[in-house]
Amino acid sequence: MKIINTIKICFAVLIIMFSTNTSYATNTNKSFNFNGATSSLKILDGASVNGDANQSGFKYFNSTTSSSNKKITVDTWVYLIGDNPGAVMPIITRSVAGGSTFSMYVKDGTAFFSVGNCVPVSTANSFPSFPAFSWIRLTGTYDGSTLKIYYNNTLAESRSQSLGPVYTSGEGLFIGKYGDDAFNGLIDEIRIFNTALSSSQINSCNGGGDPSSSIPSSLVSYLVGRWSFTEKYTYGNTVVLKDLSSKKNHLILTDIDEIVQSNPLPFFVVNSSLDLPDLNPGNGIADAGDGKVTLRSAIQEANALSGLQKIYFYNTSLVPFIISPTSNLPQVSGSVILDGTFQRGYNGLALIEVQGSYGGLIISCGESTVKGLVLNNSSGFGLTLSNSGQNNISANQISGILISSQGNNINNNKITGSAGDGISITNGGINNQIGILSSNNIIGNTGSGISVVGANGNAISNNVIKNNGSGILLSNSTGSVSLNTVSENTGIGIIINGANGNTLTGNTINYNLNGGLTLNGNNNTFNNNSFLITQG
């Protein structure tokens, strides 16, 4: 994405946390959730979806048809889902042949606003980046000679800037995605004025904290685009977001799957390592006091609400982010996404750790996701999947998983430090045809790396099972074991005990101290395995 002539801003965390202007989204307002990949809004030049559109609303700036008008204000409210390091996340781009006439985007917690094809200006080294998971208001203005950007109504940067040559042909207006770059988070409202609003005018448009409120009558005549992200509309077969200005440039939607309440948001962000409870379960906030959201309060709040709930983790000062519960955490009794991959500094290594004698997590509802966490329970299994299944567990480090539910998918985890088995599948834990237990590193557990007792139909594939008490135990169970590396375990590599009809294919079993295989069962099939057999 080519972006030039830029004003760049970033602000201290304290401004985000304590600004008096952070309540701009209210519980009567909604926003669109952009997925960071394919979500977009756009309208192309000469291709309006409604016959009463007036595309001069976004054509006028720096164009040959109105070259005398060199003034603009772009005003928006955004909420970043994670830091998205290195990613250019376009908010709004007016694209023309040879560049853009105006653009606003975020990269690495820094906001940018540009006009025309001019030399960029950056102040990134003067401020720390602002954090994710906070509503921010960004306003860019240009009055023909001075370029400005405001952060939460406060002027952040101002510089003199001449405007480049006018353009003769256009491309379109794009929100949330431009080229290969995409926005990850929520957008509440975008407004375009064909004048440079003053600081007091910007404040007057704040609407008492609600971006969906009315614009002062003195400024309505300058408004040439306004999109409030509250609902979708259909024109013919086209799904659009209405332009509420008089220009009526409705935008075509692509992959906008969620329209969410802006405040309180439909997810919880754990920002504290304390172990405080939710003060008022069921109110949609997960408040543990003084704005703190703990893992305990988030689970309690999620359990109190219906439907799938999302729990993220984000703290700008705690890396790693260590949570030490003082009693058992509540069982997860409703479907939930627990996602630690948005913690600042995450680069594939989990930074959110739940530890200690109460460091285990029990999921009893099913259809849940756990990713990017360290679950280090010193007194038992780090994770228990019981009752309902269909859970997705990935990119975690876990001190053992106990499974008695069906249809779970467990991939790309490190399973280590269990005082018992690394993964224990018991009666009722039937997990077939979804690649359960694939591509995990199961290392350094006292018991078996994987133990399957009285549970048929499990698929164990492409795992590294190393330095455990033993490798794989199949007892009174039938399933498939394929393409695993089972090595350097202190016991036997694979134990088949009273288990009939298993299929073992393409496994490498070597350097296990007590031998490669102990076999006690019938009708088991072996194909292309490499191991040392010890008859049992």
Secondary structure, DSSP 8 states (H G I E B T S, - for coil): ----SEEEE---HHHHHH-TT---S-TT-EEEEEESSS-EEEEETT--SSTT--THHHH-TTBGGGTT---EEEEEEEEESS--TT-EEEEEEEEETTEEEEEEEEETTEEEEEESS------GGGS----SSSEEEEEEEE-SSEEEEEETTEEEEEEE------BS-EEEEEESEETTEE-EEEEEEEEEESS---HHHHHHTTGGG-TTS---HHHHTTEEEEEETT--EEETTEEEE---STT---EEEES--EEEESSS-SSEEE---S----SSTTSSS---STT---HHHHHHHHHHSSS-EEEEE--SS-SSEEE--SS----B-S-EEEE-TTSTT-SSS--EEEEETT--EEE-S-S-EEESEEEEETTS-SEEE-SS---EEES-EES-EEE-SSS-EEES-EE---SS-SEEE-TT----SS-TTBS-EEES-SSEEEEEES--SEEEES-EEESSSEEEEEES--EEEES-EEES-SS-SEEEES--S-EEES-EEE--TT-SEEEE-SS-EEES-EE-B---
